[in-house]
Amino acid sequence: MKKLSFLAVALLGMLGVLKAEIVISNPSGLQRTNETVEIKWSDVVSQTKLKAGQQVVVLDAAGKEIPSQIVFEGKKTPQKLIFQVTLAPKKSASFKLQVGTPQKYTAKAYGRFVPERKDDYAWENDRSAYRVYGPALQPIDGPSNGIDVWSKRTEELVINERYAGETAKPGYYHEDHGNGLDFYKVGRTLGAGAMAPYTNNTMWLANNFVRQENLDNGPIRTSVRLDYGKFIVNGDTITETRIISLDAGSQLNKISEIYWKTKGPMPVVAGIVKRDGADSIAFNAQKGYAAYCEPNTKDGTTYLALVLPRAWKSVKAEKGHILAETDYAPNKKLVYYSGAGWSKWGFPTRKAWVKYVQDYAAKLREPLMIIVK
């Protein structure tokens, strides 16, 4: 009788696992390739009957394990389970969650603090790489809260190799050694898509970040919290926090912007520094996107983008930037997307980049539908 009871309990546990099904649907007319799906960790636990110390894996319709990642978002306990799906237009696919030990997945997203290079923070995925500037650099090069781009033409992670090369030979990462290089210039600008308050027809720039905290680090998503010190906006002193995350396969970063100690709503702009010469911009403020093409150089062409899940108030070329304007509500997260592409890695023409940005904005407006049952 005891054996039968034990068997019944085990069988119920197995049935609970089998019921942990996720159905993902693509409601749009666009192909969704390696798009990240997020499941609340509380749903994972409830559906799989997960117990303390147990792990979970994701299986596709054929029963094959696919890469997944538990996301903590800087907290002590898991917040989400993420994995990536590919779906044709108007199609659906089923996945299962199962208690088990995940395989070791190849990391496609990574970031770290770089104290050996004057406190940079750098991050990357299998498509592109970025960095921002920390406190040790400010007395040397002056303030800069803009976002830098490192072009790459490999799915391999390159940050550590480039910094090691730069340490051994200054100027190393400004040369293409076969996988790309840094030829983007930021200076005292917003660079490749940072944000700034915009009042009295003035763009108020913060300084270098003063604190950094890596929140999650691969294999699918890397994210960081950056805190910026006090700066002046139209006579008021405020501070800034950016939470930046980058998923495998994406050209664009998700940026959650928070301004602290603001006295009320204020206009803000996300900006891309504008170059002189044969550049171009394609935008639709109502559809929430701006795609910028820099002039061609001996190292190729850098493409940039700004995307908001809703409409921008305006998009204009002003103050040496392409500026996309919206409103900021005090002490709330303002989420937008910015990032870059390169003519030598996936985007041979301006048209290809513009279409990517247009589609990216459209997908945000029509997200994948997720049912956990």
RAZI-V672528 format. One record per residue. N is the residue number from 1. RES is the residue in one small letter. OMEGA is omega as a letter, one per 40 degrees, with the letter a starting at -180 (999 if undefined). Layout:
BEGIN
<<N RES OMEGA> <N RES OMEGA>>
END
This chain:
BEGIN
<<1 m i> <2 k i> <3 k a> <4 l i> <5 s i> <6 f i> <7 l i> <8 a i> <9 v i> <10 a a> <11 l i> <12 l i> <13 g i> <14 m i> <15 l i> <16 g i> <17 v a> <18 l i> <19 k a> <20 a a> <21 e i> <22 i i> <23 v a> <24 i a> <25 s i> <26 n a> <27 p a> <28 s i> <29 g a> <30 l i> <31 q i> <32 r a> <33 t i> <34 n i> <35 e a> <36 t i> <37 v i> <38 e i> <39 i i> <40 k a> <41 w i> <42 s i> <43 d i> <44 v a> <45 v a> <46 s a> <47 q a> <48 t a> <49 k a> <50 l i> <51 k i> <52 a i> <53 g i> <54 q i> <55 q a> <56 v i> <57 v i> <58 v i> <59 l i> <60 d a> <61 a i> <62 a a> <63 g i> <64 k i> <65 e i> <66 i a> <67 p i> <68 s a> <69 q i> <70 i a> <71 v a> <72 f a> <73 e i> <74 g a> <75 k a> <76 k a> <77 t i> <78 p i> <79 q a> <80 k i> <81 l i> <82 i i> <83 f a> <84 q a> <85 v i> <86 t a> <87 l i> <88 a i> <89 p i> <90 k a> <91 k i> <92 s i> <93 a a> <94 s i> <95 f i> <96 k i> <97 l a> <98 q i> <99 v a> <100 g a> <101 t a> <102 p i> <103 q i> <104 k a> <105 y i> <106 t a> <107 a i> <108 k i> <109 a a> <110 y i> <111 g i> <112 r i> <113 f a> <114 v a> <115 p a> <116 e i> <117 r i> <118 k i> <119 d i> <120 d i> <121 y a> <122 a i> <123 w a> <124 e i> <125 n a> <126 d a> <127 r a> <128 s a> <129 a a> <130 y i> <131 r i> <132 v a> <133 y a> <134 g a> <135 p a> <136 a a> <137 l a> <138 q i> <139 p a> <140 i a> <141 d a> <142 g a> <143 p i> <144 s i> <145 n i> <146 g i> <147 i i> <148 d i> <149 v i> <150 w i> <151 s i> <152 k i> <153 r i> <154 t i> <155 e i> <156 e i> <157 l a> <158 v a> <159 i a> <160 n i> <161 e a> <162 r i> <163 y i> <164 a i> <165 g i> <166 e i> <167 t a> <168 a a> <169 k a> <170 p a> <171 g a> <172 y a> <173 y i> <174 h i> <175 e i> <176 d i> <177 h i> <178 g a> <179 n i> <180 g a> <181 l i> <182 d i> <183 f i> <184 y a> <185 k a> <186 v a> <187 g a> <188 r i> <189 t i> <190 l i> <191 g a> <192 a i> <193 g i> <194 a a> <195 m i> <196 a i> <197 p a> <198 y a> <199 t a> <200 n i> <201 n a> <202 t i> <203 m a> <204 w a> <205 l i> <206 a i> <207 n i> <208 n i> <209 f a> <210 v i> <211 r i> <212 q i> <213 e i> <214 n a> <215 l i> <216 d a> <217 n i> <218 g e> <219 p a> <220 i a> <221 r i> <222 t a> <223 s a> <224 v i> <225 r i> <226 l i> <227 d i> <228 y a> <229 g a> <230 k i> <231 f a> <232 i i> <233 v i> <234 n i> <235 g i> <236 d i> <237 t i> <238 i i> <239 t a> <240 e i> <241 t i> <242 r i> <243 i a> <244 i i> <245 s a> <246 l a> <247 d i> <248 a i> <249 g a> <250 s i> <251 q a> <252 l i> <253 n i> <254 k a> <255 i i> <256 s a> <257 e i> <258 i i> <259 y a> <260 w i> <261 k i> <262 t a> <263 k a> <264 g i> <265 p i> <266 m i> <267 p i> <268 v i> <269 v i> <270 a a> <271 g i> <272 i i> <273 v a> <274 k i> <275 r i> <276 d i> <277 g a> <278 a i> <279 d i> <280 s i> <281 i i> <282 a a> <283 f i> <284 n a> <285 a a> <286 q i> <287 k i> <288 g a> <289 y i> <290 a i> <291 a a> <292 y i> <293 c i> <294 e i> <295 p i> <296 n i> <297 t i> <298 k i> <299 d a> <300 g a> <301 t i> <302 t i> <303 y a> <304 l a> <305 a i> <306 l a> <307 v i> <308 l a> <309 p i> <310 r a> <311 a i> <312 w i> <313 k i> <314 s i> <315 v a> <316 k i> <317 a a> <318 e i> <319 k i> <320 g a> <321 h i> <322 i a> <323 l i> <324 a a> <325 e i> <326 t a> <327 d i> <328 y i> <329 a a> <330 p i> <331 n i> <332 k i> <333 k i> <334 l a> <335 v i> <336 y a> <337 y i> <338 s i> <339 g a> <340 a i> <341 g a> <342 w a> <343 s i> <344 k a> <345 w i> <346 g a> <347 f a> <348 p a> <349 t i> <350 r a> <351 k a> <352 a i> <353 w a> <354 v i> <355 k i> <356 y a> <357 v i> <358 q a> <359 d i> <360 y i> <361 a a> <362 a i> <363 k i> <364 l a> <365 r a> <366 e a> <367 p i> <368 l i> <369 m a> <370 i i> <371 i i> <372 v a> <373 k 999>>
END
